[in-house]
């Protein structure tokens, strides 16, 4: 489509390849992040996840992704993957920060927590502290997690087992990972930091 989608606090805008900008959809609540899949824009606010299908201007009733009861008290970011499941970075309670894969129960069509990574807030190998952003490497299903307060990026495989941890502790104090973008054509992870610094990591395998 060659369209850039822009999220602000009142709506989503689209910028086409000719430089024309138009209002894509108005949002009713303050939203934190947005992600793009093959079919949908997935917009994350602290309390809800909403899907907007590409190509429909002024969608008035987006589909809401209902998370399992008790799963989340605050959402940071979410991704929709090819099989229709949603990966969401969230706080289950103030003490538990996790990344979860949410799928649909085929018997009653309710959403269930399929897989998760993380437990009590902390800095050990199986803990997260403010996992604010996600990126997906689609070929093998690896998930990149911006583990903000631990100043690192955690890499999970498709089964939510940790395979790599990229430490950013050598950067200046107060510099935390805030945004991630995986560029499939170059096998490169772009990390946006809280102080405006942008770092690229090249993966050779």
LOSETOR-107166 format. One record per residue: residue in one letter; x negated, y, z negated of N, C-alpha, C in turn. Coordinates in steps of 0.02 Angstrom, whole numbers, padded with zeros to 5 digits, always signed. Example, Ala and Ser with C-alpha at 12.3 -4.5 7.8 and 13.67 -1.06 7.14 Angstrom:
! residues 2
A-00660-00284-00390-00615-00225-00390-00660-00165-00390
S-00642-00112-00354-00684-00053-00357-00645+00002-00394
//
This chain:
! residues 205
X-00041-00061+00000+00000+00000+00000-00043+00063+00000
X-00105+00059-00027-00150+00117-00030-00117+00176-00066
X-00087+00161-00123-00054+00212-00163-00086+00213-00232
X-00099+00273-00256-00123+00283-00324-00063+00301-00368
X-00051+00262-00421+00002+00277-00468-00028+00312-00528
X+00005+00365-00552-00020+00407-00607+00033+00409-00661
X+00014+00393-00722+00059+00394-00779+00046+00455-00821
X+00099+00495-00833+00094+00548-00883+00150+00537-00934
X+00160+00585-00978+00208+00574-01032+00281+00581-01011
X+00294+00603-00950+00364+00611-00928+00382+00564-00871
X+00333+00534-00839+00351+00491-00783+00290+00462-00748
X+00304+00427-00692+00252+00397-00651+00254+00432-00583
X+00196+00452-00559+00189+00486-00495+00151+00440-00447
X+00164+00449-00382+00127+00411-00333+00093+00458-00283
X+00030+00443-00269-00010+00482-00222-00029+00436-00164
X-00007+00452-00103-00021+00408-00046-00087+00426-00013
X-00106+00388+00037-00172+00397+00068-00178+00462+00106
X-00122+00496+00120-00123+00560+00154-00124+00620+00106
X-00126+00605+00041-00129+00658-00009-00061+00684-00031
X-00007+00650-00010+00060+00671-00031+00077+00641-00099
X+00100+00683-00144+00118+00660-00211+00193+00667-00221
X+00223+00617-00252+00295+00617-00265+00308+00583-00331
X+00367+00598-00359+00387+00569-00423+00413+00498-00410
X+00380+00448-00440+00400+00378-00429+00458+00359-00474
X+00451+00373-00538+00505+00357-00585+00496+00399-00648
X+00550+00417-00680+00548+00454-00744+00550+00404-00801
X+00509+00414-00852+00508+00370-00910+00542+00404-00968
X+00577+00364-01008+00618+00392-01062+00582+00397-01128
X+00523+00365-01134+00486+00368-01197+00412+00378-01181
X+00375+00400-01231+00304+00412-01222+00270+00345-01212
X+00232+00338-01158+00199+00275-01142+00124+00282-01148
X+00092+00227-01166+00021+00228-01178-00019+00209-01117
X-00002+00154-01084-00042+00129-01029+00003+00099-00976
X-00027+00085-00918+00009+00056-00862-00037+00008-00825
X-00010-00046-00798-00050-00092-00758-00010-00110-00695
X-00046-00132-00644-00017-00146-00579-00029-00218-00561
X+00025-00253-00541+00017-00322-00516+00041-00322-00443
X+00046-00382-00415+00067-00386-00345+00137-00360-00333
X+00181-00363-00383+00251-00344-00374+00274-00288-00420
X+00242-00279-00476+00269-00235-00527+00218-00186-00555
X+00243-00130-00579+00208-00088-00626+00232-00108-00696
X+00186-00121-00740+00204-00139-00809+00182-00082-00854
X+00231-00048-00885+00218+00012-00924+00225-00006-00998
X+00172+00011-01036+00168-00008-01106+00177+00053-01151
X+00224+00050-01197+00228+00098-01251+00219+00059-01316
X+00215+00093-01372+00200+00059-01435+00253+00008-01453
X+00315+00018-01429+00369-00026-01450+00397-00070-01393
X+00387-00051-01330+00419-00087-01275+00371-00098-01217
X+00388-00147-01176+00355-00158-01112+00410-00156-01058
X+00398-00117-01004+00447-00112-00951+00415-00125-00883
X+00453-00160-00839+00430-00174-00771+00467-00130-00722
X+00429-00104-00673+00458-00067-00617+00434-00100-00553
X+00479-00119-00509+00460-00152-00448+00436-00101-00396
X+00382-00117-00360+00355-00073-00309+00407-00056-00257
X+00406+00006-00233+00444+00025-00174+00513+00053-00188
X+00535+00052-00250+00601+00078-00266+00594+00144-00302
X+00614+00198-00270+00607+00264-00298+00664+00277-00348
X+00646+00310-00403+00696+00326-00455+00733+00265-00481
X+00695+00214-00499+00725+00155-00529+00754+00176-00597
X+00820+00169-00604+00853+00195-00665+00856+00144-00721
X+00852+00080-00706+00858+00029-00758+00802-00023-00749
X+00742-00007-00772+00687-00055-00766+00699-00117-00808
X+00669-00172-00788+00674-00233-00828+00630-00227-00889
X+00657-00244-00947+00618-00240-01009+00592-00310-01026
X+00528-00313-01043+00497-00376-01064+00507-00381-01139
X+00548-00427-01160+00562-00435-01232+00512-00484-01262
X+00471-00458-01306+00422-00500-01340+00455-00542-01393
X+00427-00600-01409+00456-00642-01462+00463-00604-01527
X+00517-00618-01564+00530-00584-01627+00472-00595-01675
X+00448-00541-01704+00393-00545-01752+00324-00546-01721
X+00320-00547-01654+00254-00550-01623+00216-00485-01629
X+00251-00429-01620+00214-00366-01614+00246-00310-01654
X+00204-00270-01686+00227-00208-01716+00201-00148-01676
X+00148-00158-01635+00123-00104-01593+00087-00134-01532
X+00104-00110-01473+00072-00133-01412+00022-00081-01388
X-00035-00105-01363-00085-00060-01334-00084-00063-01257
X-00085-00123-01229-00089-00131-01157-00063-00200-01139
X-00040-00207-01076-00014-00272-01054-00029-00281-00979
X-00037-00344-00959-00047-00362-00890+00002-00417-00871
X+00028-00414-00811+00068-00469-00785+00024-00511-00739
X+00023-00576-00749-00020-00620-00709+00024-00656-00658
X-00009-00693-00612+00025-00721-00554+00083-00768-00570
X+00077-00804-00625+00130-00852-00642+00189-00820-00678
X+00190-00753-00682+00246-00719-00714+00237-00708-00788
X+00186-00738-00817+00173-00728-00888+00142-00658-00899
X+00148-00634-00960+00121-00568-00978+00068-00578-01032
X+00011-00545-01022-00042-00544-01073-00038-00475-01106
X-00033-00474-01172-00023-00411-01208-00073-00406-01265
X-00104-00347-01271-00147-00331-01328-00104-00295-01379
X-00102-00319-01440-00053-00293-01488-00076-00303-01560
X-00041-00269-01605-00048-00281-01677+00013-00319-01699
X+00002-00380-01725+00058-00418-01750+00083-00388-01816
X+00036-00369-01858+00050-00327-01917-00010-00281-01922
X-00012-00240-01972-00070-00195-01981-00135-00234-01990
X-00130-00296-02013-00189-00337-02027-00210-00381-01970
X-00165-00396-01923-00179-00445-01871-00178-00412-01803
X-00237-00409-01771-00244-00381-01704-00259-00439-01656
X-00219-00445-01603-00223-00504-01560-00214-00487-01486
X-00233-00534-01444-00215-00535-01375-00175-00599-01365
X-00115-00593-01336-00071-00651-01329-00046-00659-01257
X-00036-00721-01237-00004-00735-01173+00068-00755-01188
X+00115-00718-01159+00186-00728-01172+00218-00759-01110
X+00251-00815-01119+00286-00849-01064+00358-00861-01081
X+00395-00888-01034+00467-00898-01044+00483-00971-01056
X+00522-00983-01109+00546-01050-01123+00599-01069-01070
X+00587-01123-01034+00631-01141-00979+00699-01167-01002
X+00705-01185-01066+00769-01211-01090+00819-01155-01104
X+00796-01103-01139+00843-01050-01157+00822-00981-01130
X+00770-00980-01088+00747-00919-01053+00722-00864-01101
X+00706-00883-01163+00678-00834-01209+00602-00833-01202
X+00571-00777-01221+00499-00771-01217+00467-00801-01280
X+00412-00837-01269+00377-00869-01325+00303-00852-01319
X+00269-00853-01376+00197-00842-01378+00163-00907-01359
X+00130-00909-01300+00100-00970-01275+00030-00980-01302
X-00012-00928-01297-00081-00930-01320-00098-00864-01353
X-00146-00864-01399-00168-00801-01429-00241-00807-01450
X-00273-00748-01455-00342-00743-01479-00344-00686-01529
X-00378-00699-01584-00384-00648-01636-00342-00666-01697
X-00361-00638-01753-00324-00650-01815-00330-00588-01857
X-00351-00594-01920-00358-00534-01961-00409-00486-01930
X-00396-00421-01939-00441-00370-01912-00511-00380-01939
X-00561-00378-01894-00630-00386-01916-00677-00387-01858
X-00741-00400-01872-00791-00397-01820-00826-00463-01806
X-00800-00519-01832-00831-00583-01819-00812-00607-01748
X-00838-00665-01729-00829-00690-01661-00757-00702-01642
X-00714-00719-01689-00644-00734-01672-00596-00680-01697
X-00622-00620-01709-00581-00565-01733-00584-00506-01684
X-00532-00464-01687-00528-00403-01648-00511-00345-01693
X-00528-00285-01671-00508-00225-01707-00490-00171-01656
X-00425-00161-01648-00397-00115-01597-00415-00137-01526
X-00387-00193-01502-00398-00214-01433-00355-00172-01386
X-00380-00115-01364-00338-00063-01334-00326-00071-01259
X-00366-00113-01225-00357-00117-01152-00380-00185-01127
X-00350-00206-01070-00363-00271-01040-00380-00263-00966
X-00417-00311-00940-00428-00316-00868-00431-00390-00851
X-00413-00407-00790-00410-00477-00769-00457-00490-00711
X-00495-00544-00715-00535-00569-00659-00493-00625-00628
X-00461-00614-00572-00409-00660-00548-00433-00727-00522
X-00494-00731-00497-00517-00794-00467-00519-00851-00517
X-00547-00838-00577-00552-00890-00628-00506-00877-00688
X-00471-00821-00687-00424-00807-00742-00456-00779-00804
X-00518-00753-00799-00550-00724-00858-00515-00659-00877
X-00511-00647-00942-00478-00587-00969-00530-00547-01007
X-00536-00483-00989-00581-00437-01024-00541-00397-01074
X-00566-00392-01135-00531-00357-01189-00576-00301-01215
X-00553-00239-01212-00589-00183-01242-00576-00184-01318
X-00623-00211-01355-00618-00218-01428-00646-00153-01458
X-00602-00102-01460-00624-00033-01469-00666-00022-01532
X-00638-00037-01590-00671-00019-01652-00733-00062-01666
X-00738-00120-01633-00798-00161-01639-00850-00143-01586
X-00834-00094-01542-00881-00069-01492-00909-00125-01448
X-00863-00163-01419-00883-00219-01377-00827-00236-01329
X-00845-00276-01279-00795-00305-01233-00798-00380-01242
X-00742-00410-01257-00737-00483-01265-00710-00513-01201
X-00741-00566-01177-00719-00600-01117-00691-00668-01136
X-00627-00680-01117-00593-00743-01132-00581-00781-01068
X-00580-00848-01073-00561-00887-01014-00485-00895-01012
X-00460-00932-00964-00387-00937-00955-00353-00974-01012
X-00392-01009-01054-00364-01043-01112-00374-01003-01176
X-00394-00939-01168-00404-00893-01224-00460-00914-01271
X-00510-00948-01243-00572-00962-01280-00624-00910-01260
X-00662-00885-01309-00712-00834-01294-00770-00865-01256
X-00789-00832-01201-00845-00857-01161-00904-00808-01161
X-00892-00745-01178-00944-00694-01175-00924-00635-01218
X-00973-00602-01247-00961-00540-01284-01012-00488-01262
X-00989-00432-01237-01033-00379-01214-01036-00326-01269
X-01093-00321-01303-01100-00273-01358-01118-00205-01330
X-01085-00153-01357-01099-00084-01337-01129-00045-01395
X-01157-00081-01444-01181-00049-01505-01243-00006-01493
X-01277-00016-01435-01336+00025-01421-01318+00095-01397
X-01254+00106-01383-01232+00172-01361-01226+00220-01421
X-01222+00286-01409-01218+00333-01465-01158+00320-01511
X-01166+00337-01574-01112+00328-01622-01050+00367-01600
X-00992+00337-01610-00930+00369-01590-00910+00354-01518
X-00950+00314-01484-00936+00296-01414-00903+00227-01413
X-00839+00225-01395-00800+00163-01398-00770+00147-01330
X-00762+00083-01313-00730+00065-01249-00655+00079-01252
X-00630+00118-01205-00559+00136-01203-00521+00108-01143
X-00555+00101-01086-00523+00079-01024-00567+00030-00988
X-00536-00017-00952-00571-00068-00913-00541-00073-00844
X-00583-00088-00795-00560-00101-00727-00606-00152-00696
X-00579-00209-00674-00620-00260-00640-00611-00252-00565
X-00667-00243-00530-00667-00234-00457-00685-00302-00426
X-00634-00336-00401-00644-00405-00378-00694-00409-00319
X-00690-00362-00272-00733-00365-00214-00807-00361-00231
X-00824-00328-00287-00894-00320-00306-00912-00360-00368
X-00865-00399-00395-00877-00437-00457-00906-00392-00511
X-00873-00335-00520-00900-00284-00565-00846-00261-00615
X-00866-00255-00678-00823-00229-00730-00842-00157-00744
X-00794-00111-00739-00805-00041-00755-00775-00027-00824
X-00816+00001-00868-00794+00016-00937-00794+00091-00947
X-00736+00119-00963-00729+00189-00980-00734+00199-01055
X-00778+00244-01076-00791+00253-01147-00754+00315-01173
X-00748+00319-01239-00711+00373-01271-00743+00441-01262
X-00808+00444-01249-00842+00508-01240-00848+00528-01167
X-00815+00491-01122-00817+00508-01051-00869+00468-01012
X-00913+00432-01045-00963+00391-01012-00928+00333-00976
X-00952+00316-00916-00926+00258-00879-00985+00212-00864
X-00977+00147-00880-01030+00097-00872-01004+00041-00826
X-01047+00017-00781-01029-00039-00738-01071-00100-00755
X-01039-00158-00757-01073-00222-00768-01062-00267-00708
X-01116-00291-00678-01112-00334-00620-01117-00407-00642
X-01069-00449-00619-01071-00521-00635-01094-00559-00574
X-01145-00600-00583-01176-00634-00526-01148-00703-00515
X-01108-00729-00562-01077-00794-00550-01003-00790-00569
//
